Amino acid sequence: MIILVSACFITLRNGSQRLVVNEFTFHRSYDRKHSDARRWRCSARLKGCKVFAILNGNEDSIVRLSGTHNHEPPKIRRPSEADPGTR
């Protein structure tokens, strides 16, 4: 089965990166030992969400997307929606 997903990276104001998959955000968790794979966990993990994504070493494709989110996607403020004085 092939499932199409929308994914991209965003940079937060503090400089950290987030992976966005189907409007849900993920933070980089760790690199797997003895593998090129990189694991990203749902940003709502502290609220009990256990979804994670595994990307290949180049971080240009999702190898695995596991679980179902127990929450709605966060509201992501796009730069075009920002107040003029916040850029």
Secondary structure in CASP SS format (residue, H / E / C, confidence):
PFRMAT SS
TARGET T0000
AUTHOR 0000-0000-0000
METHOD secondary structure of the structure
MODEL  1
M C 1.00
I C 1.00
I C 1.00
L C 1.00
V C 1.00
S C 1.00
A E 1.00
C E 1.00
F E 1.00
I E 1.00
T E 1.00
L C 1.00
R C 1.00
N C 1.00
G C 1.00
S C 1.00
Q E 1.00
R E 1.00
L E 1.00
V E 1.00
V E 1.00
N C 1.00
E C 1.00
F E 1.00
T E 1.00
F E 1.00
H E 1.00
R E 1.00
S E 1.00
Y E 1.00
D E 1.00
R C 1.00
K C 1.00
H C 1.00
S C 1.00
D C 1.00
A C 1.00
R E 1.00
R E 1.00
W E 1.00
R E 1.00
C E 1.00
S C 1.00
A C 1.00
R H 1.00
L H 1.00
K H 1.00
G C 1.00
C C 1.00
K C 1.00
V C 1.00
F E 1.00
A E 1.00
I E 1.00
L E 1.00
N C 1.00
G C 1.00
N C 1.00
E C 1.00
D C 1.00
S C 1.00
I E 1.00
V E 1.00
R E 1.00
L E 1.00
S E 1.00
G C 1.00
T C 1.00
H C 1.00
N C 1.00
H C 1.00
E C 1.00
P C 1.00
P C 1.00
K C 1.00
I C 1.00
R C 1.00
R C 1.00
P H 1.00
S H 1.00
E H 1.00
A C 1.00
D C 1.00
P H 1.00
G H 1.00
T H 1.00
R C 1.00
END
